Amino acid sequence: MIDIHTHMRGTPIEILTYMDYFNVDVAVVLGGLRTDPKTLIKLCGKYPNRLVPFCAVDLRENKIAEKIEEFVRLGGKGYGEHKVKLRVDDPRAKEIYRVCGELEIPVLIHLGWERNGWNLDVDGFERVVSEFPETTFIAHGEGWWREISAEVPPVAYPTGKVKPGGKVERILKKNPNVYADLSAWSGSNALSRDPEFARGFVERFKDRLLFGTDFYQRMFTPPLLIYTPFKVIEDLNLDEETYRAITHENTAELLKL
């Protein structure tokens, strides 16, 4: 199995322990504004067959393109987690998308909603992925997954039946450069709130969905939140081909592992 979405603070011991317990072979370790890219790449480099580094830069700094190019040269495999309190189509963010497209690395982006302000909004995201067709985007977060339904109440994690025709499906259908990260409660909730719809959704987009947990080292991560993504996938009773695509093959192909 490959986990597309984990975080690490300090040494890799805790994340490797989690991986061994849940039989996860490879984990993508996401950087952030408080994570030095060189340090993260060095730590992951001690376990090259198990830990894959993504990195991010502070948009308030200069020479953003040069910094992204440097961590790719050092071994970074992707950009993320892109989680900033800007509109998703802010010009500063667009510079990241452009550079990552040129470098052929994916951008894992957390789409929030009005209450938290991260990378608003889904309509802007739809415009961005069309504007940068050469850039691969991995969409994640409550602002993304709540849009799996065509009817979206004003809450982060809607419950109940999904009405077909949501923006998530529309964006995935129209844009082959967009993948969806199933991690965290946002992804688990989207697939568990309406199992009948979820099975069809997963079958339709089995080549675009990526398994993840959002494991967060050195922070309070309730065990249930780590266990839930595994249980949600198991409860869907997917065929072997679909299961392997989501939990391994899509990410392996995307990151050339």
N, C-alpha and C positions, 0 to 999 in steps of 0.2 A: 504493500500500500504506500501511497505517497500523500502526505498532508500538505496542501498548498498554502496553509496559513497558520504559522506559529510565531511566537515572539520569544526572545531570549535576553535575559539580563545576567551579566556575570559569566560564570563558566557554563559549559554545555551539559553538565552532569544531569540536571533536572530534566531537561528536554529529552536527553537520551534515555533516561529512566522511563519517562512517559512513553516514548516510542517502543521500547522493549516490552513494556507491559501490554500495550495495545497492538503489538505486531505491526508497527509502522516501520517500513524499511527506509524511507527517505522523507525528510521534512524540509519545506521551504521556510527559512527563518527571515522574517521581515524586519527591516530597519525602520527607523523613525528619526524625528528631529533630535532626540536625546541619545541616539546611537551613532557612534563614530563608524563610518563605513569601513575604514581600514581595520579597525579592531574586530568588527563583525566578520569580515572576510578572513582574517587571520584565525579566529576561533573556529569558524566553519571549516577552514582548510585543514584542521587537525583531523577531521572526519569527512574527507572528501566524498566518500561513497554514501554518506548518510545525511549531511547537512548542506543545504543549498542557500547561499546568501542572496537576498534582495537588499537594496539600499535606497535611501531617500536623502534629499538635500533640503536645506532651509531656503525657502523662496525669497527670504529677505536678504540673502547674501548675493555676492557678485559671482560671475563666471560659473553659472549653473551648468551650462553645457559641458565645460571643461571638467567639472567635478563628476558629472555622470560618466563621461568618457573615461575618466581615471578609474572609477571603481569597476567599470566593465573590463577594462584592461587588466585589473588586478584579480578578476575572477567573479565579479558580481553577475548574476544571471537574470536579474530583473529589477524593476523599480517599484518600491512599495515598502511599507504601506503608504500610499498617497492619501493623507488624511489631514486636510487643512481647512480652516474656516474661511474659505473663499467660494465664490460661485465656481461651478465645475468648468465653466467656459471663460474664466478669468484669463487675461493675456499671459500672466506669469505661469499659470498652469499649462496653457497651450504650448509654451516653450518646452516644457518637460515632455509633453506628448510628441512634439515634433522630433526632439532629439532622440527619444527612445525608439521612435519609428525608424530613424536613420541607423541607429545602432542595432536594430532588430531584437530588442528586448521588450517583454511585456510590461504593462503598467497595471499594478493591482491597486484599485481605487475604492476607498470607502465612501459610498454615497449615503449621506445622512439625510435628515429631514429638518423641518422648520425649527424644532426645539433645540437642536444641537449645532446646526449650521455648517456641517462638514460637506463640502463639495456639492452644494445645492445647484441644480435640481435635475431630475430625471429627463425632462424635456431638453435642457441644456446639454446633458450627457448624450442624448440621441443626436443632437446637432454636431457635437464634438467628434463622435465616432465616425460620422459621415465625412467630416472635414479632414480627418486623419485616417484614411482607409489603410495606410501602410503600417499603422501602429496597432499592436494587439492590446486590447483592454481586458482586464479581469475585474468584473463588477462584483461588489460585496457591500453588505450593510443593510440596515433597516430601510433606508431611503430607496434602495433598489428592490429588495424582496417584497416590500409591502405592495409594490406595483405589479405583482404577479396576477392580481385580480383587476378586472376592469372597474370594480367598485372599491374605492379606497377610503375607509373612514379615517378621521384625523387622529390616528394613534400610530405608534411606531411598529407595533406587532399585532396586526389585525388577526381575528379569529373567525372561524366559520367557513362556510362554503366559498370557493373561489369562483368568481364569474369569469368565464373565458373572454379573451380579447384584451388582456392586460398589456401594459407597456413593456414588461419584461419579454413576453413572447414576441411582440412586434419588433423590438430592437434586435432580438436574437435572430429572427427570421430575415430581417433586412440587412444585417451587418455581420458578415462572416468573421470579422476581426474582433468580435466580442465573445468572451467566455464568462461563465458565472461561477463564482466561488460559493460553495454550499456551507461555509463555516459559520460558527457562532449561532446564537439563538435566532438571528434573522433568517439564516438559511434553513435551519431545522424547523422553525415555525412555518415557513413557506411550504415545506414538503409534508408537514404533519397535520396541518389544519384541515386539509381536504384530501385524504389518501387516494380516493378514486381519481380526482383530477391530477394529483401528483404523479401517479403511475404513467398516465398518458403524457404528461409534460416531460417526464424523464426519458421516456421512449423517444419522443420527438426530438429532444435536444441532447441525446446521450453522448454526442461527440463534442459538446460545448460546455459540459458541466464538470466541475473539479471538486473533489472531496477535500474538506478541510475541517479543522476544529476551532481555531483561534486560541490554541493553548498559549497561556501567558505565564512565563516563568517569573518567579519571585514576586508574584502578586497573588491576592486571594482569588483563586480560581476554584469554585465549588466543583467537586468531582462529577456531579451530575451534568454540568455544562460541557465537560470533556466527553463523557460517555454518550450524551444525547445524539450527537451527529452520527456516531456508529449505529446506534439503535434505530434512528430514523431510516437510514439506508437499508438496514437489515429488514425492517418492518415492511418495506415496499415489495419484498420478494421479487427482486429483479432477476432476469435471466443472466446467465454467466457472462455473456458478451457485454451487456449493458453495465453490469457491476464492475467488470474489469476496466471498461472504458472510463468510468467515472472515478474509480479509486486508484487507477494507475496509468493507463495508456494515454489518456488525453494530456495529462501533465507531463509525462515522459516525452511525448512528441513535441509539446509546446516548448519545453525547456531543453530539448535535445539531450536528454539524460541517457 
